[in-house]
């Protein structure tokens, strides 16, 4: 999640950086979105998730 947000939500760059297939990244991001009810379209929520990732990792 942290790398995805640092790459400005660019799935292609994130998949390359993680050395995984893009569909694997999509699957993992979807699992996180469902489990934690993340909405990337809401700017405040996206910022909150990003800051939380920075603090944790």
N, CA, C and O atoms as a Maestro MAE file, in Angstrom:
{
 s_m_m2io_version
 :::
 2.0.0
}

f_m_ct {
 s_m_title
 :::
 protein
 m_atom[228] {
  # First column is atom index #
  i_m_mmod_type
  r_m_x_coord
  r_m_y_coord
  r_m_z_coord
  i_m_residue_number
  s_m_chain_name
  s_m_pdb_residue_name
  s_m_pdb_atom_name
  i_m_atomic_number
  :::
  1 25 0.837 -1.181 0.000 1 A "UNK " " N  " 7
  2 3 0.000 0.000 0.000 1 A "UNK " " CA " 6
  3 2 0.884 1.249 0.000 1 A "UNK " " C  " 6
  4 15 0.644 2.194 -0.750 1 A "UNK " " O  " 8
  5 25 1.899 1.235 0.844 2 A "UNK " " N  " 7
  6 3 2.768 2.409 0.948 2 A "UNK " " CA " 6
  7 2 3.441 2.707 -0.389 2 A "UNK " " C  " 6
  8 15 3.472 3.858 -0.824 2 A "UNK " " O  " 8
  9 25 3.977 1.685 -1.037 3 A "UNK " " N  " 7
  10 3 4.651 1.880 -2.316 3 A "UNK " " CA " 6
  11 2 3.673 2.337 -3.388 3 A "UNK " " C  " 6
  12 15 4.019 3.165 -4.231 3 A "UNK " " O  " 8
  13 25 2.466 1.810 -3.364 4 A "UNK " " N  " 7
  14 3 1.424 2.213 -4.305 4 A "UNK " " CA " 6
  15 2 1.120 3.699 -4.154 4 A "UNK " " C  " 6
  16 15 1.001 4.412 -5.150 4 A "UNK " " O  " 8
  17 25 0.997 4.160 -2.940 5 A "UNK " " N  " 7
  18 3 0.707 5.567 -2.698 5 A "UNK " " CA " 6
  19 2 1.910 6.454 -3.016 5 A "UNK " " C  " 6
  20 15 1.746 7.568 -3.512 5 A "UNK " " O  " 8
  21 25 3.113 5.964 -2.733 6 A "UNK " " N  " 7
  22 3 4.317 6.731 -3.073 6 A "UNK " " CA " 6
  23 2 4.491 6.856 -4.586 6 A "UNK " " C  " 6
  24 15 5.088 7.821 -5.065 6 A "UNK " " O  " 8
  25 25 3.978 5.894 -5.329 7 A "UNK " " N  " 7
  26 3 4.023 5.938 -6.791 7 A "UNK " " CA " 6
  27 2 2.813 6.662 -7.373 7 A "UNK " " C  " 6
  28 15 2.480 6.480 -8.544 7 A "UNK " " O  " 8
  29 25 2.167 7.469 -6.566 8 A "UNK " " N  " 7
  30 3 1.010 8.268 -6.996 8 A "UNK " " CA " 6
  31 2 -0.094 7.393 -7.586 8 A "UNK " " C  " 6
  32 15 -0.720 7.747 -8.585 8 A "UNK " " O  " 8
  33 25 -0.319 6.244 -6.948 9 A "UNK " " N  " 7
  34 3 -1.369 5.295 -7.326 9 A "UNK " " CA " 6
  35 2 -1.186 4.759 -8.741 9 A "UNK " " C  " 6
  36 15 -2.162 4.413 -9.407 9 A "UNK " " O  " 8
  37 25 0.054 4.690 -9.196 10 A "UNK " " N  " 7
  38 3 0.371 4.139 -10.511 10 A "UNK " " CA " 6
  39 2 0.620 2.638 -10.353 10 A "UNK " " C  " 6
  40 15 1.634 2.221 -9.793 10 A "UNK " " O  " 8
  41 25 -0.313 1.842 -10.849 11 A "UNK " " N  " 7
  42 3 -0.234 0.395 -10.659 11 A "UNK " " CA " 6
  43 2 0.916 -0.232 -11.434 11 A "UNK " " C  " 6
  44 15 1.542 -1.178 -10.955 11 A "UNK " " O  " 8
  45 25 1.201 0.282 -12.620 12 A "UNK " " N  " 7
  46 3 2.280 -0.287 -13.435 12 A "UNK " " CA " 6
  47 2 3.630 -0.107 -12.736 12 A "UNK " " C  " 6
  48 15 4.406 -1.057 -12.630 12 A "UNK " " O  " 8
  49 25 3.909 1.103 -12.263 13 A "UNK " " N  " 7
  50 3 5.176 1.374 -11.573 13 A "UNK " " CA " 6
  51 2 5.278 0.561 -10.279 13 A "UNK " " C  " 6
  52 15 6.342 0.034 -9.956 13 A "UNK " " O  " 8
  53 25 4.180 0.465 -9.549 14 A "UNK " " N  " 7
  54 3 4.187 -0.269 -8.285 14 A "UNK " " CA " 6
  55 2 4.453 -1.749 -8.518 14 A "UNK " " C  " 6
  56 15 5.245 -2.359 -7.800 14 A "UNK " " O  " 8
  57 25 3.798 -2.328 -9.514 15 A "UNK " " N  " 7
  58 3 4.006 -3.747 -9.827 15 A "UNK " " CA " 6
  59 2 5.454 -4.002 -10.233 15 A "UNK " " C  " 6
  60 15 6.049 -5.000 -9.827 15 A "UNK " " O  " 8
  61 25 6.015 -3.108 -11.028 16 A "UNK " " N  " 7
  62 3 7.420 -3.260 -11.417 16 A "UNK " " CA " 6
  63 2 8.347 -3.165 -10.203 16 A "UNK " " C  " 6
  64 15 9.293 -3.943 -10.080 16 A "UNK " " O  " 8
  65 25 8.079 -2.224 -9.321 17 A "UNK " " N  " 7
  66 3 8.919 -2.048 -8.128 17 A "UNK " " CA " 6
  67 2 8.836 -3.259 -7.199 17 A "UNK " " C  " 6
  68 15 9.828 -3.640 -6.578 17 A "UNK " " O  " 8
  69 25 7.656 -3.857 -7.109 18 A "UNK " " N  " 7
  70 3 7.464 -5.029 -6.245 18 A "UNK " " CA " 6
  71 2 7.838 -6.331 -6.947 18 A "UNK " " C  " 6
  72 15 7.878 -7.390 -6.320 18 A "UNK " " O  " 8
  73 25 8.107 -6.253 -8.235 19 A "UNK " " N  " 7
  74 3 8.438 -7.408 -9.059 19 A "UNK " " CA " 6
  75 2 7.334 -8.461 -9.014 19 A "UNK " " C  " 6
  76 15 7.587 -9.652 -8.834 19 A "UNK " " O  " 8
  77 25 6.082 -7.975 -9.188 20 A "UNK " " N  " 7
  78 3 4.928 -8.857 -9.251 20 A "UNK " " CA " 6
  79 2 4.103 -8.479 -10.480 20 A "UNK " " C  " 6
  80 15 4.272 -7.400 -11.046 20 A "UNK " " O  " 8
  81 25 3.221 -9.370 -10.877 21 A "UNK " " N  " 7
  82 3 2.340 -9.091 -12.012 21 A "UNK " " CA " 6
  83 2 1.294 -8.066 -11.590 21 A "UNK " " C  " 6
  84 15 0.892 -8.011 -10.428 21 A "UNK " " O  " 8
  85 25 0.863 -7.261 -12.546 22 A "UNK " " N  " 7
  86 3 -0.109 -6.210 -12.230 22 A "UNK " " CA " 6
  87 2 -1.428 -6.779 -11.713 22 A "UNK " " C  " 6
  88 15 -2.069 -6.162 -10.863 22 A "UNK " " O  " 8
  89 25 -1.842 -7.936 -12.206 23 A "UNK " " N  " 7
  90 3 -3.089 -8.536 -11.721 23 A "UNK " " CA " 6
  91 2 -2.957 -8.970 -10.263 23 A "UNK " " C  " 6
  92 15 -3.931 -8.939 -9.512 23 A "UNK " " O  " 8
  93 25 -1.751 -9.375 -9.865 24 A "UNK " " N  " 7
  94 3 -1.501 -9.714 -8.459 24 A "UNK " " CA " 6
  95 2 -1.629 -8.474 -7.595 24 A "UNK " " C  " 6
  96 15 -2.209 -8.516 -6.510 24 A "UNK " " O  " 8
  97 25 -1.087 -7.375 -8.082 25 A "UNK " " N  " 7
  98 3 -1.204 -6.104 -7.360 25 A "UNK " " CA " 6
  99 2 -2.670 -5.690 -7.237 25 A "UNK " " C  " 6
  100 15 -3.113 -5.281 -6.164 25 A "UNK " " O  " 8
  101 25 -3.420 -5.796 -8.329 26 A "UNK " " N  " 7
  102 3 -4.851 -5.473 -8.303 26 A "UNK " " CA " 6
  103 2 -5.579 -6.308 -7.257 26 A "UNK " " C  " 6
  104 15 -6.389 -5.786 -6.491 26 A "UNK " " O  " 8
  105 25 -5.289 -7.601 -7.227 27 A "UNK " " N  " 7
  106 3 -5.926 -8.503 -6.262 27 A "UNK " " CA " 6
  107 2 -5.621 -8.067 -4.835 27 A "UNK " " C  " 6
  108 15 -6.521 -7.986 -3.999 27 A "UNK " " O  " 8
  109 25 -4.371 -7.791 -4.562 28 A "UNK " " N  " 7
  110 3 -3.971 -7.403 -3.200 28 A "UNK " " CA " 6
  111 2 -4.562 -6.059 -2.791 28 A "UNK " " C  " 6
  112 15 -5.004 -5.889 -1.655 28 A "UNK " " O  " 8
  113 25 -4.570 -5.111 -3.716 29 A "UNK " " N  " 7
  114 3 -5.161 -3.803 -3.415 29 A "UNK " " CA " 6
  115 2 -6.661 -3.922 -3.172 29 A "UNK " " C  " 6
  116 15 -7.196 -3.275 -2.271 29 A "UNK " " O  " 8
  117 25 -7.340 -4.741 -3.965 30 A "UNK " " N  " 7
  118 3 -8.774 -4.950 -3.767 30 A "UNK " " CA " 6
  119 2 -9.068 -5.574 -2.412 30 A "UNK " " C  " 6
  120 15 -10.038 -5.208 -1.747 30 A "UNK " " O  " 8
  121 25 -8.219 -6.529 -2.001 31 A "UNK " " N  " 7
  122 3 -8.401 -7.137 -0.675 31 A "UNK " " CA " 6
  123 2 -8.256 -6.091 0.424 31 A "UNK " " C  " 6
  124 15 -9.048 -6.065 1.366 31 A "UNK " " O  " 8
  125 25 -7.251 -5.231 0.309 32 A "UNK " " N  " 7
  126 3 -7.039 -4.180 1.305 32 A "UNK " " CA " 6
  127 2 -8.191 -3.179 1.305 32 A "UNK " " C  " 6
  128 15 -8.644 -2.753 2.367 32 A "UNK " " O  " 8
  129 25 -8.665 -2.803 0.119 33 A "UNK " " N  " 7
  130 3 -9.786 -1.862 0.015 33 A "UNK " " CA " 6
  131 2 -11.033 -2.416 0.695 33 A "UNK " " C  " 6
  132 15 -11.737 -1.691 1.397 33 A "UNK " " O  " 8
  133 25 -11.302 -3.685 0.486 34 A "UNK " " N  " 7
  134 3 -12.486 -4.299 1.092 34 A "UNK " " CA " 6
  135 2 -12.329 -4.479 2.591 34 A "UNK " " C  " 6
  136 15 -13.250 -4.200 3.358 34 A "UNK " " O  " 8
  137 25 -11.155 -4.948 3.008 35 A "UNK " " N  " 7
  138 3 -10.939 -5.223 4.424 35 A "UNK " " CA " 6
  139 2 -10.944 -3.950 5.268 35 A "UNK " " C  " 6
  140 15 -11.495 -3.929 6.369 35 A "UNK " " O  " 8
  141 25 -10.329 -2.894 4.744 36 A "UNK " " N  " 7
  142 3 -10.212 -1.661 5.510 36 A "UNK " " CA " 6
  143 2 -11.135 -0.547 5.027 36 A "UNK " " C  " 6
  144 15 -11.070 0.579 5.520 36 A "UNK " " O  " 8
  145 25 -11.999 -0.868 4.055 37 A "UNK " " N  " 7
  146 3 -12.983 0.076 3.517 37 A "UNK " " CA " 6
  147 2 -12.322 1.384 3.074 37 A "UNK " " C  " 6
  148 15 -12.721 2.472 3.490 37 A "UNK " " O  " 8
  149 25 -11.309 1.250 2.225 38 A "UNK " " N  " 7
  150 3 -10.567 2.397 1.716 38 A "UNK " " CA " 6
  151 2 -11.232 2.904 0.445 38 A "UNK " " C  " 6
  152 15 -11.594 2.122 -0.434 38 A "UNK " " O  " 8
  153 25 -11.387 4.213 0.357 39 A "UNK " " N  " 7
  154 3 -11.943 4.845 -0.831 39 A "UNK " " CA " 6
  155 2 -10.903 5.822 -1.369 39 A "UNK " " C  " 6
  156 15 -10.701 6.897 -0.803 39 A "UNK " " O  " 8
  157 25 -10.236 5.440 -2.476 40 A "UNK " " N  " 7
  158 3 -9.178 6.287 -3.035 40 A "UNK " " CA " 6
  159 2 -9.720 7.548 -3.693 40 A "UNK " " C  " 6
  160 15 -8.961 8.485 -3.942 40 A "UNK " " O  " 8
  161 25 -11.006 7.591 -3.978 41 A "UNK " " N  " 7
  162 3 -11.591 8.755 -4.634 41 A "UNK " " CA " 6
  163 2 -11.818 9.916 -3.670 41 A "UNK " " C  " 6
  164 15 -12.016 11.051 -4.103 41 A "UNK " " O  " 8
  165 25 -11.790 9.644 -2.388 42 A "UNK " " N  " 7
  166 3 -11.956 10.690 -1.383 42 A "UNK " " CA " 6
  167 2 -10.563 11.217 -0.999 42 A "UNK " " C  " 6
  168 15 -9.780 10.487 -0.392 42 A "UNK " " O  " 8
  169 25 -10.249 12.461 -1.342 43 A "UNK " " N  " 7
  170 3 -8.892 12.985 -1.088 43 A "UNK " " CA " 6
  171 2 -8.458 12.920 0.371 43 A "UNK " " C  " 6
  172 15 -7.308 12.590 0.660 43 A "UNK " " O  " 8
  173 25 -9.354 13.227 1.279 44 A "UNK " " N  " 7
  174 3 -8.974 13.196 2.698 44 A "UNK " " CA " 6
  175 2 -8.665 11.778 3.147 44 A "UNK " " C  " 6
  176 15 -7.707 11.545 3.886 44 A "UNK " " O  " 8
  177 25 -9.472 10.845 2.703 45 A "UNK " " N  " 7
  178 3 -9.254 9.449 3.104 45 A "UNK " " CA " 6
  179 2 -7.951 8.924 2.506 45 A "UNK " " C  " 6
  180 15 -7.210 8.198 3.169 45 A "UNK " " O  " 8
  181 25 -7.675 9.283 1.278 46 A "UNK " " N  " 7
  182 3 -6.437 8.863 0.629 46 A "UNK " " CA " 6
  183 2 -5.227 9.431 1.371 46 A "UNK " " C  " 6
  184 15 -4.230 8.734 1.559 46 A "UNK " " O  " 8
  185 25 -5.313 10.677 1.788 47 A "UNK " " N  " 7
  186 3 -4.240 11.295 2.555 47 A "UNK " " CA " 6
  187 2 -4.083 10.614 3.919 47 A "UNK " " C  " 6
  188 15 -2.961 10.384 4.370 47 A "UNK " " O  " 8
  189 25 -5.184 10.297 4.563 48 A "UNK " " N  " 7
  190 3 -5.148 9.617 5.864 48 A "UNK " " CA " 6
  191 2 -4.461 8.259 5.741 48 A "UNK " " C  " 6
  192 15 -3.629 7.904 6.576 48 A "UNK " " O  " 8
  193 25 -4.809 7.500 4.699 49 A "UNK " " N  " 7
  194 3 -4.201 6.184 4.486 49 A "UNK " " CA " 6
  195 2 -2.707 6.343 4.225 49 A "UNK " " C  " 6
  196 15 -1.900 5.585 4.762 49 A "UNK " " O  " 8
  197 25 -2.336 7.318 3.409 50 A "UNK " " N  " 7
  198 3 -0.936 7.550 3.101 50 A "UNK " " CA " 6
  199 2 -0.142 7.891 4.356 50 A "UNK " " C  " 6
  200 15 0.917 7.312 4.597 50 A "UNK " " O  " 8
  201 25 -0.642 8.815 5.146 51 A "UNK " " N  " 7
  202 3 0.056 9.190 6.383 51 A "UNK " " CA " 6
  203 2 0.143 8.025 7.366 51 A "UNK " " C  " 6
  204 15 1.153 7.855 8.048 51 A "UNK " " O  " 8
  205 25 -0.903 7.237 7.435 52 A "UNK " " N  " 7
  206 3 -0.899 6.058 8.309 52 A "UNK " " CA " 6
  207 2 0.179 5.067 7.870 52 A "UNK " " C  " 6
  208 15 0.880 4.496 8.705 52 A "UNK " " O  " 8
  209 25 0.308 4.869 6.567 53 A "UNK " " N  " 7
  210 3 1.346 3.968 6.046 53 A "UNK " " CA " 6
  211 2 2.744 4.478 6.379 53 A "UNK " " C  " 6
  212 15 3.631 3.694 6.717 53 A "UNK " " O  " 8
  213 25 2.936 5.781 6.285 54 A "UNK " " N  " 7
  214 3 4.235 6.356 6.609 54 A "UNK " " CA " 6
  215 2 4.573 6.182 8.085 54 A "UNK " " C  " 6
  216 15 5.721 5.912 8.437 54 A "UNK " " O  " 8
  217 25 3.579 6.336 8.941 55 A "UNK " " N  " 7
  218 3 3.819 6.195 10.376 55 A "UNK " " CA " 6
  219 2 4.087 4.762 10.786 55 A "UNK " " C  " 6
  220 15 4.912 4.513 11.665 55 A "UNK " " O  " 8
  221 25 3.409 3.824 10.167 56 A "UNK " " N  " 7
  222 3 3.552 2.413 10.529 56 A "UNK " " CA " 6
  223 2 4.853 1.839 9.969 56 A "UNK " " C  " 6
  224 15 5.557 1.110 10.668 56 A "UNK " " O  " 8
  225 25 5.171 2.154 8.740 57 A "UNK " " N  " 7
  226 3 6.307 1.501 8.089 57 A "UNK " " CA " 6
  227 2 7.443 2.390 7.968 57 A "UNK " " C  " 6
  228 15 8.483 1.994 7.442 57 A "UNK " " O  " 8
  :::
 }
 m_bond[227] {
  # First column is bond index #
  i_m_from
  i_m_to
  i_m_order
  :::
  1 1 2 1
  2 2 3 1
  3 3 4 2
  4 3 5 1
  5 5 6 1
  6 6 7 1
  7 7 8 2
  8 7 9 1
  9 9 10 1
  10 10 11 1
  11 11 12 2
  12 11 13 1
  13 13 14 1
  14 14 15 1
  15 15 16 2
  16 15 17 1
  17 17 18 1
  18 18 19 1
  19 19 20 2
  20 19 21 1
  21 21 22 1
  22 22 23 1
  23 23 24 2
  24 23 25 1
  25 25 26 1
  26 26 27 1
  27 27 28 2
  28 27 29 1
  29 29 30 1
  30 30 31 1
  31 31 32 2
  32 31 33 1
  33 33 34 1
  34 34 35 1
  35 35 36 2
  36 35 37 1
  37 37 38 1
  38 38 39 1
  39 39 40 2
  40 39 41 1
  41 41 42 1
  42 42 43 1
  43 43 44 2
  44 43 45 1
  45 45 46 1
  46 46 47 1
  47 47 48 2
  48 47 49 1
  49 49 50 1
  50 50 51 1
  51 51 52 2
  52 51 53 1
  53 53 54 1
  54 54 55 1
  55 55 56 2
  56 55 57 1
  57 57 58 1
  58 58 59 1
  59 59 60 2
  60 59 61 1
  61 61 62 1
  62 62 63 1
  63 63 64 2
  64 63 65 1
  65 65 66 1
  66 66 67 1
  67 67 68 2
  68 67 69 1
  69 69 70 1
  70 70 71 1
  71 71 72 2
  72 71 73 1
  73 73 74 1
  74 74 75 1
  75 75 76 2
  76 75 77 1
  77 77 78 1
  78 78 79 1
  79 79 80 2
  80 79 81 1
  81 81 82 1
  82 82 83 1
  83 83 84 2
  84 83 85 1
  85 85 86 1
  86 86 87 1
  87 87 88 2
  88 87 89 1
  89 89 90 1
  90 90 91 1
  91 91 92 2
  92 91 93 1
  93 93 94 1
  94 94 95 1
  95 95 96 2
  96 95 97 1
  97 97 98 1
  98 98 99 1
  99 99 100 2
  100 99 101 1
  101 101 102 1
  102 102 103 1
  103 103 104 2
  104 103 105 1
  105 105 106 1
  106 106 107 1
  107 107 108 2
  108 107 109 1
  109 109 110 1
  110 110 111 1
  111 111 112 2
  112 111 113 1
  113 113 114 1
  114 114 115 1
  115 115 116 2
  116 115 117 1
  117 117 118 1
  118 118 119 1
  119 119 120 2
  120 119 121 1
  121 121 122 1
  122 122 123 1
  123 123 124 2
  124 123 125 1
  125 125 126 1
  126 126 127 1
  127 127 128 2
  128 127 129 1
  129 129 130 1
  130 130 131 1
  131 131 132 2
  132 131 133 1
  133 133 134 1
  134 134 135 1
  135 135 136 2
  136 135 137 1
  137 137 138 1
  138 138 139 1
  139 139 140 2
  140 139 141 1
  141 141 142 1
  142 142 143 1
  143 143 144 2
  144 143 145 1
  145 145 146 1
  146 146 147 1
  147 147 148 2
  148 147 149 1
  149 149 150 1
  150 150 151 1
  151 151 152 2
  152 151 153 1
  153 153 154 1
  154 154 155 1
  155 155 156 2
  156 155 157 1
  157 157 158 1
  158 158 159 1
  159 159 160 2
  160 159 161 1
  161 161 162 1
  162 162 163 1
  163 163 164 2
  164 163 165 1
  165 165 166 1
  166 166 167 1
  167 167 168 2
  168 167 169 1
  169 169 170 1
  170 170 171 1
  171 171 172 2
  172 171 173 1
  173 173 174 1
  174 174 175 1
  175 175 176 2
  176 175 177 1
  177 177 178 1
  178 178 179 1
  179 179 180 2
  180 179 181 1
  181 181 182 1
  182 182 183 1
  183 183 184 2
  184 183 185 1
  185 185 186 1
  186 186 187 1
  187 187 188 2
  188 187 189 1
  189 189 190 1
  190 190 191 1
  191 191 192 2
  192 191 193 1
  193 193 194 1
  194 194 195 1
  195 195 196 2
  196 195 197 1
  197 197 198 1
  198 198 199 1
  199 199 200 2
  200 199 201 1
  201 201 202 1
  202 202 203 1
  203 203 204 2
  204 203 205 1
  205 205 206 1
  206 206 207 1
  207 207 208 2
  208 207 209 1
  209 209 210 1
  210 210 211 1
  211 211 212 2
  212 211 213 1
  213 213 214 1
  214 214 215 1
  215 215 216 2
  216 215 217 1
  217 217 218 1
  218 218 219 1
  219 219 220 2
  220 219 221 1
  221 221 222 1
  222 222 223 1
  223 223 224 2
  224 223 225 1
  225 225 226 1
  226 226 227 1
  227 227 228 2
  :::
 }
}
